[in-house]
Amino acid sequence: MTNITTLEDTNAIHRLLGLYCQHADDENYDEWVELFAADGFLTISGQNIAGPVALKNWLVSVKAGTPLRHLMFNPVITIDSATAAHGTIDAVYLGGNANMWAITASPRYDDTFVKVGHEWKFSSRHLQIRMPSPLPA
């Protein structure tokens, strides 16, 4: 792999990460599911959510009744080969109503990526929900 190829692949994965947030937040469920490989899955709180139908149903249930916005930052991506990569990215979730947003969670995603044809997709996403420690009294 050349340096140019590594940069192109890293840029494509950054785009994938951005589309994940935008499609989820904008309720573009079918487009969101397409970001996963055919055998891709999401793990949250020990629960594996695999396959297009299960992934879509999970996102619909998460989005039901509550506006949600993903703020993603600190991506660390490693290109392992021409068709495989892994990385992490931190997030802040905003939830609320049209008048006010509030931080609802701050997870870290631990991802593996696979190149399918000319497109990078999620092979797996593991959400680590991180809650702050209580402040001392």
SERO-4910 file (N, C-alpha, C, O; in steps of 0.05 Angstrom, whole numbers):
BEGIN
 pado doro    nc1    nc2    nc3   cac1   cac2   cac3    cc1    cc2    cc3    oc1    oc2    oc3
  Met    A     17    -24      0      0      0      0     18     25      0     38     26     14
  Thr    A     10     44    -16     25     69    -17     14     89      4     -8     85     15
  Asn    A     30    109      9     20    130     28     -5    143     18    -23    150     33
  Ile    A     -7    147     -9    -31    159    -21    -55    141    -16    -77    151     -9
  Thr    A    -52    115    -20    -74     97    -16    -83     97     13   -107     97     19
  Thr    A    -63     98     32    -70     99     60    -85    124     67   -105    123     82
  Leu    A    -77    147     56    -92    172     60   -120    171     49   -139    180     61
  Glu    A   -122    160     25   -149    158     12   -167    140     29   -191    146     33
  Asp    A   -156    117     38   -172     99     54   -180    112     81   -203    110     90
  Thr    A   -162    126     94   -168    139    119   -189    161    115   -207    163    131
  Asn    A   -187    176     93   -207    196     87   -235    183     82   -255    194     91
  Ala    A   -235    161     68   -260    147     63   -273    137     89   -298    138     92
  Ile    A   -257    128    108   -267    119    134   -277    143    150   -298    141    164
  His    A   -263    166    149   -274    190    162   -302    197    151   -319    204    166
  Arg    A   -305    194    125   -331    200    112   -352    180    122   -374    188    128
  Leu    A   -345    154    124   -363    134    135   -372    141    163   -396    139    169
  Leu    A   -353    150    180   -360    157    207   -379    181    208   -398    182    224
  Gly    A   -375    200    190   -393    223    188   -421    216    179   -441    225    189
  Leu    A   -422    198    158   -448    190    148   -464    174    169   -488    176    170
  Tyr    A   -450    158    185   -463    143    207   -479    163    224   -502    158    230
  Cys    A   -466    184    232   -480    204    249   -503    218    235   -525    220    245
  Gln    A   -497    228    211   -517    243    196   -542    226    189   -564    235    193
  His    A   -537    202    180   -560    185    173   -576    177    198   -601    176    197
  Ala    A   -563    172    220   -577    165    245   -593    189    254   -617    186    261
  Asp    A   -580    212    255   -593    236    266   -616    245    248   -636    256    258
  Asp    A   -614    242    222   -634    250    203   -655    229    197   -672    233    180
  Glu    A   -654    207    211   -672    184    208   -673    173    180   -694    165    170
  Asn    A   -649    172    167   -646    159    142   -638    130    147   -615    122    143
  Tyr    A   -657    115    157   -652     88    167   -640     69    146   -620     55    152
  Asp    A   -651     68    122   -640     50    102   -612     57     94   -595     40     91
  Glu    A   -606     83     91   -579     92     85   -560     85    107   -537     78    102
  Trp    A   -569     88    132   -552     82    156   -545     52    156   -522     45    160
  Val    A   -564     34    150   -559      6    150   -539     -1    128   -523    -19    132
  Glu    A   -540     12    106   -522      7     83   -493     13     90   -475      4     75
  Leu    A   -488     27    112   -460     32    120   -447      8    132   -422      8    136
  Phe    A   -462    -13    139   -452    -37    150   -448    -58    128   -463    -59    109
  Ala    A   -427    -74    131   -423    -97    114   -446   -116    117   -461   -115    137
  Ala    A   -450   -134     98   -472   -153     99   -472   -169    125   -494   -175    136
  Asp    A   -449   -176    136   -448   -190    161   -439   -172    184   -431   -182    205
  Gly    A   -442   -146    180   -434   -127    201   -453   -127    224   -476   -135    222
  Phe    A   -443   -118    247   -459   -118    271   -451    -95    290   -429    -83    287
  Leu    A   -468    -89    308   -464    -69    329   -468    -83    356   -486    -99    360
  Thr    A   -450    -77    375   -452    -88    402   -455    -65    421   -438    -46    421
  Ile    A   -475    -66    438   -480    -46    459   -489    -60    484   -508    -76    483
  Ser    A   -476    -55    506   -483    -67    531   -485    -97    529   -502   -110    541
  Gly    A   -466   -109    514   -465   -138    512   -485   -150    492   -485   -175    488
  Gln    A   -502   -134    480   -522   -143    461   -511   -140    433   -504   -118    425
  Asn    A   -510   -162    417   -502   -160    389   -527   -155    372   -547   -169    375
  Ile    A   -525   -135    355   -547   -129    337   -536   -133    309   -519   -118    300
  Ala    A   -545   -154    296   -533   -162    270   -554   -164    248   -577   -172    253
  Gly    A   -546   -157    224   -563   -159    201   -579   -134    197   -585   -119    216
  Pro    A   -586   -128    172   -599   -103    165   -626    -98    179   -631    -76    188
  Val    A   -642   -119    182   -668   -115    195   -665   -108    225   -677    -90    235
  Ala    A   -648   -124    238   -644   -119    267   -631    -92    272   -638    -77    290
  Leu    A   -612    -84    255   -599    -58    258   -619    -35    254   -619    -16    270
  Lys    A   -635    -37    233   -655    -17    228   -675    -15    251   -682      7    260
  Asn    A   -685    -38    260   -704    -38    282   -693    -26    307   -706    -12    322
  Trp    A   -667    -32    313   -654    -21    336   -653     10    334   -660     24    353
  Leu    A   -644     20    311   -642     49    308   -669     63    310   -672     83    323
  Val    A   -689     51    298   -716     62    299   -725     64    328   -737     84    337
  Ser    A   -720     43    344   -729     43    372   -713     64    388   -724     76    406
  Val    A   -688     68    382   -672     88    396   -682    116    390   -682    133    408
  Lys    A   -689    120    365   -697    147    357   -726    153    364   -734    176    362
  Ala    A   -742    134    371   -771    138    376   -776    159    397   -769    156    420
  Gly    A   -787    181    388   -797    201    406   -777    221    417   -784    240    430
  Thr    A   -751    217    412   -731    235    423   -711    244    401   -698    227    389
  Pro    A   -709    270    397   -688    279    378   -661    271    389   -656    271    413
  Leu    A   -643    264    371   -616    255    379   -596    267    359   -601    267    335
  Arg    A   -574    276    370   -552    286    354   -526    273    363   -521    272    387
  His    A   -510    263    344   -483    252    350   -463    274    346   -463    287    325
  Leu    A   -445    278    365   -422    295    361   -398    276    364   -393    265    385
  Met    A   -382    272    342   -360    253    342   -334    268    340   -332    289    327
  Phe    A   -314    258    354   -288    271    354   -266    251    362   -272    229    372
  Asn    A   -241    259    358   -217    243    365   -216    216    351   -211    195    364
  Pro    A   -221    215    324   -218    189    310   -189    181    309   -171    197    304
  Val    A   -185    155    314   -159    142    311   -163    119    292   -176     99    300
  Ile    A   -152    120    268   -157     99    248   -130     87    240   -111    101    235
  Thr    A   -130     60    239   -106     46    230   -114     29    206   -133     12    208
  Ile    A   -101     32    183   -106     16    160    -88     -9    163    -64     -7    164
  Asp    A   -101    -32    164    -86    -57    169    -78    -71    143    -57    -83    141
  Ser    A    -94    -68    122    -88    -80     96   -105    -65     75   -119    -45     81
  Ala    A   -105    -75     51   -120    -62     29   -150    -64     34   -166    -49     22
  Thr    A   -159    -83     51   -188    -87     56   -196    -88     85   -219    -94     91
  Ala    A   -178    -82    103   -185    -83    132   -172    -59    147   -150    -51    141
  Ala    A   -187    -49    166   -178    -27    183   -192    -29    210   -212    -43    213
  His    A   -181    -15    229   -195    -13    255   -190     14    267   -172     29    258
  Gly    A   -206     21    287   -202     47    300   -222     52    322   -239     35    329
  Thr    A   -218     75    334   -236     84    356   -244    113    350   -231    128    336
  Ile    A   -267    121    361   -276    148    360   -293    154    384   -309    137    392
  Asp    A   -290    177    396   -306    185    419   -331    201    409   -331    212    387
  Ala    A   -351    201    426   -376    215    418   -389    228    443   -383    221    466
  Val    A   -406    247    437   -424    258    456   -452    257    443   -455    265    420
  Tyr    A   -471    246    457   -498    246    447   -514    269    459   -512    274    483
  Leu    A   -528    283    442   -546    304    451   -574    294    447   -581    284    426
  Gly    A   -591    297    468   -619    290    466   -635    313    476   -624    331    490
  Gly    A   -660    313    470   -677    335    481   -701    341    463   -712    323    451
  Asn    A   -707    366    462   -729    375    445   -720    398    427   -696    405    427
  Ala    A   -738    409    412   -731    430    393   -720    455    407   -706    471    394
  Asn    A   -725    459    432   -717    483    446   -691    480    462   -678    500    468
  Met    A   -683    456    468   -659    452    485   -646    425    480   -660    405    479
  Trp    A   -620    424    478   -605    399    477   -591    395    504   -584    414    517
  Ala    A   -588    370    511   -573    362    535   -556    338    529   -564    321    513
  Ile    A   -533    336    541   -515    313    538   -528    289    552   -535    291    575
  Thr    A   -532    268    536   -545    244    548   -525    221    552   -530    203    568
  Ala    A   -503    221    537   -483    200    540   -457    208    526   -456    227    510
  Ser    A   -436    194    533   -409    200    521   -395    173    516   -377    166    531
  Pro    A   -403    159    495   -391    133    490   -365    135    473   -358    155    462
  Arg    A   -351    112    473   -329    108    454   -337     85    436   -347     64    446
  Tyr    A   -333     88    411   -337     67    391   -311     54    385   -291     67    381
  Asp    A   -310     27    386   -287     11    378   -295     -3    353   -312    -21    353
  Asp    A   -283      4    330   -293     -5    304   -273    -23    289   -249    -20    292
  Thr    A   -285    -40    273   -269    -53    251   -283    -46    225   -308    -45    224
  Phe    A   -267    -43    205   -277    -35    179   -269    -55    158   -248    -67    161
  Val    A   -285    -58    137   -278    -76    115   -284    -61     89   -304    -47     87
  Lys    A   -266    -65     70   -271    -52     44   -286    -72     26   -276    -95     21
  Val    A   -309    -64     17   -326    -81      0   -327    -67    -27   -339    -46    -30
  Gly    A   -315    -79    -47   -312    -66    -73   -294    -42    -69   -270    -44    -61
  His    A   -304    -18    -74   -289      7    -70   -299     23    -46   -290     45    -43
  Glu    A   -316     11    -30   -328     26     -7   -320     13     20   -320    -11     23
  Trp    A   -313     30     39   -308     21     66   -335     19     81   -352     36     78
  Lys    A   -338     -2     96   -362     -7    112   -354    -15    140   -332    -23    145
  Phe    A   -374    -13    158   -370    -23    185   -372    -54    185   -392    -65    175
  Ser    A   -351    -67    195   -353    -95    200   -364   -100    228   -381   -117    232
  Ser    A   -354    -84    247   -366    -84    274   -362    -57    287   -344    -42    282
  Arg    A   -382    -51    305   -380    -27    321   -387    -36    350   -408    -47    355
  His    A   -369    -31    368   -374    -37    396   -376    -11    411   -357      5    412
  Leu    A   -399     -6    423   -403     19    438   -397     14    467   -408     -4    480
  Gln    A   -379     30    477   -372     29    506   -384     54    518   -374     76    514
  Ile    A   -406     50    533   -419     73    545   -402     82    569   -396     65    586
  Arg    A   -395    107    570   -378    117    591   -393    139    606   -400    160    595
  Met    A   -398    133    631   -412    152    648   -392    165    667   -373    151    675
  Pro    A   -395    190    673   -376    202    692   -379    191    720   -400    182    729
  Ser    A   -357    192    734   -357    184    762   -371    206    778   -369    229    771
  Pro    A   -385    199    799   -398    219    816   -377    239    827   -355    230    834
  Leu    A   -384    263    828   -366    283    840   -364    279    870   -384    271    883
  Pro    A   -341    284    881   -339    282    910   -356    302    924   -361    324    914
  Ala    A   -367    294    947   -385    312    962   -370    335    975   -382    352    989
***
